[in-house]
Amino acid sequence: MLTTKQENFLDIITDFIGRYGKSPTIDELQTLTNQKSKRGVVQYLESLEKKGFITRGSGFRSIKLGNGIGFQTILNIPILGIANAGRPLSFADQYEYGSIPVSKEVISGDQNNYFFVKVEGTSMNEYKINGKYIENGSYVLINKNEKVINTKDAFLFVVDNAATLKIPKKEGNNLYLIPKSRDDYHKPIILSGEDEVGINGKVVDVFNFEAI
């Protein structure tokens, strides 16, 4: 059994791994847990390791979740290619390009309803979700069950077999895919009933690994 403080410490480790795909350093844990010294962090890690909730190696960022309760809170969500944040030039596919471990708290319902795509381009770099911007190189989390479009959220569209992230706006028979960018050269994509377009889901989160 874990004490309340140990559970909170483990939750911080689990959430960090789920959000950033790697374990926190001692310095990061000291900041995140408000410990006065690195020795305090090490003592928590020793207790969690002794109880089987984590394992530690000798290298940098070597903390791994063990077979305890914390292990069940991580879900591996597949990466399904690239989405263009610009003109729809990058092809969408259903092949997996690895996966990203995500905290179970990020996922609502069936994990099979979720997937990641990597962003190429800057047409959505002014769009913020959960306090984070969609940048070139970001990984966006898509819920494929959320396909009812609105003018506030960003969606993953597939136009002529190429994926693009945009905010939709419907006017008459036309569908406008609107960018939200700091770069003014990005323009809306105007689609008509003649265009082959699909909605692959709504953007529900974004991860920028280079920030860590």
C-alpha positions in Angstrom: 0.0 0.0 0.0 1.1 3.6 -0.7 0.7 6.6 1.6 -1.3 9.6 0.3 1.9 11.5 -0.3 3.4 8.5 -2.2 0.3 8.2 -4.3 0.5 11.9 -5.2 4.2 11.5 -6.1 3.4 8.5 -8.3 0.6 10.4 -10.0 3.0 13.2 -10.9 5.4 10.7 -12.5 2.6 8.9 -14.3 1.1 12.1 -15.7 4.5 13.4 -16.8 5.3 10.2 -18.7 1.8 10.2 -20.2 2.1 13.8 -21.4 5.7 13.9 -22.6 6.5 10.3 -23.5 9.6 10.2 -21.2 10.2 10.1 -17.5 11.0 13.2 -15.4 14.5 14.0 -14.1 15.3 14.4 -10.4 15.4 18.2 -10.9 12.0 18.2 -12.6 10.5 16.0 -9.9 11.9 18.3 -7.2 10.1 21.3 -8.9 6.9 19.4 -9.6 6.6 18.0 -6.0 7.9 21.1 -4.2 10.6 19.1 -2.4 13.2 21.1 -0.5 16.0 18.8 -1.6 16.9 16.2 -4.2 17.4 13.7 -1.3 13.6 14.0 -0.6 12.9 13.1 -4.2 15.2 10.1 -4.1 13.6 8.8 -0.9 10.2 8.8 -2.6 11.6 7.0 -5.6 13.3 4.4 -3.4 10.0 3.7 -1.6 8.0 3.4 -4.9 10.7 1.1 -6.3 10.7 -1.1 -3.2 6.9 -1.5 -3.5 7.2 -2.4 -7.2 5.5 0.7 -8.7 8.6 1.9 -10.6 12.0 0.7 -11.7 15.1 2.9 -12.0 18.1 2.5 -14.2 21.5 4.3 -14.0 20.9 6.5 -17.1 19.2 9.9 -17.7 15.4 9.8 -17.5 15.5 6.1 -16.5 12.4 5.9 -14.4 9.9 3.3 -15.7 6.5 2.4 -14.4 6.3 -1.1 -12.8 3.5 -3.6 -12.4 1.7 -1.6 -9.6 -1.4 0.4 -9.9 0.4 3.2 -11.7 1.1 1.0 -14.7 -2.6 0.8 -15.5 -2.9 4.5 -15.9 -0.9 4.7 -19.1 -2.4 4.0 -22.5 -0.4 3.7 -25.8 -2.2 5.8 -28.5 -1.1 5.1 -32.1 0.4 7.7 -34.5 -1.4 7.6 -37.8 0.7 9.7 -40.1 1.0 13.4 -40.8 -1.6 16.2 -41.0 -0.8 19.4 -42.9 -1.4 22.7 -41.1 -1.4 24.6 -44.4 -2.6 23.3 -47.8 -3.7 19.7 -47.7 -0.5 18.2 -49.3 0.5 15.4 -46.8 -1.3 12.2 -47.4 -3.3 10.6 -44.7 -3.1 6.9 -44.1 -4.0 4.2 -41.6 -0.5 2.8 -41.0 0.8 3.2 -37.5 4.0 5.2 -37.0 4.6 4.1 -33.5 2.6 5.2 -30.4 2.7 7.8 -27.7 2.0 6.8 -24.0 -0.7 9.0 -22.6 -2.2 9.3 -19.1 -5.5 7.6 -18.8 -6.9 10.9 -17.5 -6.5 12.5 -20.9 -8.7 9.8 -22.6 -12.4 9.8 -22.2 -14.0 6.4 -22.9 -12.6 3.8 -25.3 -8.9 4.4 -26.1 -9.6 2.9 -29.6 -11.4 6.1 -30.5 -8.2 8.1 -30.3 -5.1 8.5 -32.4 -2.3 11.0 -33.0 -1.1 12.8 -36.1 2.0 14.8 -36.5 1.6 18.4 -37.6 3.5 19.9 -40.5 3.0 23.6 -41.2 2.0 26.8 -39.3 -1.6 27.5 -40.3 -2.9 26.6 -36.8 -0.2 28.1 -34.6 -2.6 30.6 -33.1 -5.1 27.9 -32.1 -4.8 27.0 -28.4 -6.2 24.0 -26.7 -5.7 23.1 -23.0 -3.3 26.1 -22.9 -1.0 24.8 -25.7 -0.6 26.0 -29.3 -0.6 23.7 -32.4 2.9 24.3 -33.7 4.9 22.9 -36.6 6.0 19.5 -35.3 3.3 19.2 -32.7 1.4 15.9 -32.1 -2.3 16.4 -32.0 -4.7 14.0 -30.3 -7.8 13.2 -32.3 -11.1 11.8 -31.1 -12.5 10.1 -34.2 -16.0 9.8 -32.7 -16.4 13.6 -32.6 -17.4 14.5 -36.1 -20.2 17.1 -35.6 -18.5 20.2 -36.8 -18.7 23.7 -35.2 -16.9 27.0 -35.7 -15.0 27.0 -32.5 -13.1 23.7 -32.6 -10.4 22.3 -34.9 -11.0 19.2 -36.8 -8.9 16.8 -38.9 -10.2 16.8 -42.5 -9.2 14.6 -45.4 -9.4 16.4 -48.7 -8.7 14.2 -51.8 -6.8 11.8 -49.6 -4.6 14.5 -47.9 -5.0 15.4 -44.3 -5.3 19.0 -43.0 -6.2 20.6 -39.6 -8.6 23.5 -39.8 -11.6 25.2 -38.2 -14.7 24.6 -40.3 -17.3 27.1 -41.4 -20.4 26.2 -43.5 -22.0 28.7 -45.9 -24.6 27.5 -48.3 -23.2 24.6 -50.3 -19.6 25.6 -49.5 -17.4 24.5 -46.6 -14.6 26.8 -45.6 -11.6 25.3 -43.7 -10.3 28.3 -41.8 -6.7 28.6 -40.6 -5.8 30.4 -37.3 -2.2 31.5 -37.7 0.3 34.1 -36.8 1.4 33.9 -40.4 -0.9 36.0 -42.6 -0.1 34.2 -45.8 -2.4 31.3 -44.8 -5.8 31.5 -46.5 -9.1 29.6 -46.1 -9.6 26.5 -48.2 -12.9 26.7 -50.0 -14.6 23.4 -50.7 -17.8 22.7 -52.7 -20.0 19.7 -53.0 -17.8 18.4 -55.8 -14.8 18.0 -53.5 -14.1 14.7 -51.8 -13.8 15.6 -48.1 -14.1 13.6 -44.9 -14.0 14.4 -41.2 -11.7 12.1 -39.3 -12.4 13.6 -35.8 -11.9 16.6 -33.5 -8.6 17.8 -32.0 -8.9 17.2 -28.2 -5.3 17.9 -27.1 -1.9 18.8 -28.4 1.6 17.8 -27.3 4.8 19.7 -27.9 7.6 17.4 -26.8 10.4 19.8 -27.7 9.3 22.0 -24.8 10.7 19.5 -22.3 
